[in-house]
Amino acid sequence: MPDERKREPESRSAGAMSVPGVKLPGPESRLGAPTPLPELSELLKEPMPGPARILFLDLDGTLSDGVIAYDSLGDSRNFWVRDGLALQWARDFGVLPVVISGRSSKAAVLRMEDLGLEYYFGIQNKVEVAERVLEREKARWDQCVMVGDDLPDVPLLKRVGWPIAVANAVGEVRVIARTVTGARGGRGAIREVVEMLLRHNGTWEQVLKRYDIL
């Protein structure tokens, strides 16, 4: 006659839950050493603990598209107009943009002055300049954001609370970044970053109200 005993349900991990983007250990992991799961708090925590106060930016390949042209009158850079508008929003709503570049450029100086941004060009040690800004503003590293694309940006990216790489950054920059933008440098990446920062700071709605959107 058929066995009418109640069957026990298949064993499940107590308290297990599905977290998007996280692969739970399968049977193969139970054959050897257990595969540790990431702490849920680590997956869900904010990108930085408090409001962003200072936004450090590289220029070439980050704020510009990285193309440098020369003619008899000098050099030229390509800038994305929406990036410039976003940096004005950042400044108006409590985030100080500071551009630090290893190269000096007359075209870039004109753009920085047009936007009213603080900038430092021809800089070999970006961390040293950033430290002076922090001291002046009485800010901490964990209150700062840095956006970069190439190896000279790495020392500063490693110090800030929220390191960000543009979409076309080199691998060494992307791997240490907490966030990688969807847009490329000089093609809307900074607009994307500023919106993230203002949303994080709780001030994005003030931008929308400025344009009668809310």
C-alpha positions in Angstrom: 0.0 0.0 0.0 1.2 3.6 -0.6 3.3 5.3 2.0 1.0 7.9 3.6 3.6 9.4 5.9 3.9 13.1 5.7 6.9 14.1 3.6 9.2 16.7 5.0 9.8 19.8 2.8 13.1 20.1 1.1 15.7 21.7 3.3 16.1 25.5 2.9 18.4 27.9 4.5 16.8 29.6 7.4 16.0 33.2 6.7 17.3 33.1 3.2 16.1 35.8 0.8 16.6 36.7 -2.8 18.8 39.8 -3.4 19.0 41.0 -7.0 22.4 40.6 -8.5 23.6 38.2 -5.8 24.1 34.6 -6.6 23.3 32.3 -3.7 25.7 29.3 -3.2 24.6 26.2 -5.2 25.2 22.5 -4.5 28.6 22.7 -5.9 29.7 25.1 -3.1 28.5 22.7 -0.5 31.0 20.1 -1.7 33.9 22.2 -0.6 34.4 25.2 1.5 31.2 27.3 2.0 30.7 30.3 -0.1 30.1 33.3 2.2 27.2 35.6 1.4 27.6 39.4 1.4 26.0 41.1 4.3 22.6 42.6 3.4 23.6 45.9 5.0 26.6 46.0 2.7 24.4 45.6 -0.4 21.8 48.2 0.6 23.9 50.9 2.3 24.1 54.5 0.9 27.0 55.3 -1.5 28.4 57.6 1.3 27.3 58.1 4.9 26.2 61.7 4.7 25.7 64.6 2.3 28.2 65.2 -0.4 29.9 68.6 0.1 32.7 68.7 -2.5 32.8 67.3 -6.1 36.3 66.9 -7.4 36.5 66.5 -11.2 39.2 65.6 -13.7 39.0 67.6 -16.9 40.2 65.7 -20.0 38.3 62.6 -20.6 35.9 63.4 -17.8 34.5 66.9 -18.1 35.6 67.0 -21.7 35.5 64.1 -24.2 39.3 63.7 -24.1 39.9 65.0 -27.6 42.4 67.8 -27.9 42.7 69.7 -31.1 45.4 72.3 -32.0 45.6 75.0 -34.6 47.6 78.2 -35.0 45.5 79.9 -32.3 46.0 77.2 -29.6 44.1 74.2 -28.3 40.4 73.3 -28.1 38.2 71.1 -26.0 34.7 69.7 -26.5 32.3 70.1 -23.5 28.7 68.9 -23.1 26.4 71.8 -22.4 24.2 69.8 -20.0 27.3 69.0 -17.8 27.9 72.7 -17.4 24.3 73.4 -16.4 24.4 70.6 -13.9 27.6 71.9 -12.3 25.8 75.2 -11.8 23.0 73.3 -10.0 25.6 71.6 -7.8 27.1 74.9 -6.7 23.7 76.5 -6.1 22.4 73.6 -4.0 25.3 73.0 -1.7 27.9 70.9 -3.5 31.2 72.7 -4.4 32.6 71.6 -7.8 36.4 71.7 -8.1 38.1 70.9 -11.3 41.7 69.6 -11.1 43.7 68.8 -14.3 47.2 67.7 -15.0 47.1 69.8 -18.2 46.8 73.5 -18.7 44.5 74.8 -21.5 43.3 78.2 -22.6 40.1 76.8 -24.0 39.4 75.0 -20.7 40.1 78.2 -18.7 37.5 80.0 -20.8 35.0 77.3 -20.1 35.7 77.3 -16.3 35.3 81.0 -16.2 32.1 80.9 -18.2 30.7 78.5 -15.6 32.2 80.2 -12.6 33.9 77.1 -11.4 36.9 76.7 -9.2 39.8 75.1 -11.1 43.4 74.1 -10.9 45.4 73.3 -14.1 48.8 72.0 -14.7 48.7 70.0 -11.4 50.8 66.9 -10.9 49.7 66.1 -7.4 45.9 66.3 -7.3 45.7 65.0 -3.7 47.8 67.9 -2.4 45.4 70.4 -4.1 42.4 68.6 -2.8 43.8 68.6 0.8 44.1 72.4 0.7 40.4 72.7 -0.5 39.3 70.4 2.3 41.2 72.4 4.9 39.7 75.7 3.6 36.1 74.3 3.5 36.5 72.4 6.8 35.4 69.2 5.1 36.4 65.6 5.5 37.4 63.1 2.8 34.3 61.0 3.4 32.2 64.1 2.4 33.9 64.3 -1.0 33.2 62.8 -4.4 35.7 62.4 -7.2 35.0 61.7 -10.9 37.8 60.4 -13.1 38.8 58.4 -16.1 42.5 57.6 -16.0 45.5 56.5 -13.8 46.4 60.0 -12.6 43.0 60.2 -10.9 43.5 57.0 -8.9 45.2 58.5 -5.7 42.4 61.0 -5.3 39.7 58.4 -6.1 41.0 56.2 -3.3 40.7 58.9 -0.7 37.1 60.3 -1.3 33.9 58.9 0.2 32.3 58.3 -3.2 34.7 57.5 -6.1 33.0 57.6 -9.5 34.3 56.5 -12.9 32.9 57.6 -16.3 31.7 54.9 -18.6 34.8 54.9 -20.8 37.4 55.1 -17.9 40.3 52.7 -17.9 39.9 49.4 -16.1 42.1 50.4 -13.2 39.7 53.3 -12.5 36.5 51.4 -12.9 37.6 48.6 -10.5 38.1 51.0 -7.6 35.0 53.1 -8.3 31.8 52.7 -6.3 29.8 54.0 -9.2 30.4 53.8 -13.0 28.3 56.2 -15.1 26.2 55.2 -18.0 27.4 58.1 -20.1 30.9 58.7 -21.4 33.2 61.5 -20.3 32.3 64.7 -22.0 29.0 63.2 -23.1 26.7 63.7 -20.2 28.6 61.8 -17.4 28.8 64.8 -15.2 25.1 65.6 -15.6 24.4 62.0 -14.5 26.8 62.4 -11.4 25.3 65.7 -10.3 21.8 64.3 -10.4 22.9 61.4 -8.3 24.6 63.6 -5.8 21.6 66.0 -5.5 19.2 63.1 -5.1 21.5 61.6 -2.4 21.6 65.0 -0.6 17.8 65.4 -0.9 18.0 68.6 -3.0 17.1 67.3 -6.5 13.5 68.5 -6.1 14.7 72.0 -5.7 16.2 71.8 -9.2 12.9 70.6 -10.6 11.0 73.4 -8.8 13.3 75.9 -10.4 11.9 74.9 -13.8 8.3 74.7 -12.6 8.3 70.9 -12.9 7.0 70.3 -9.4 
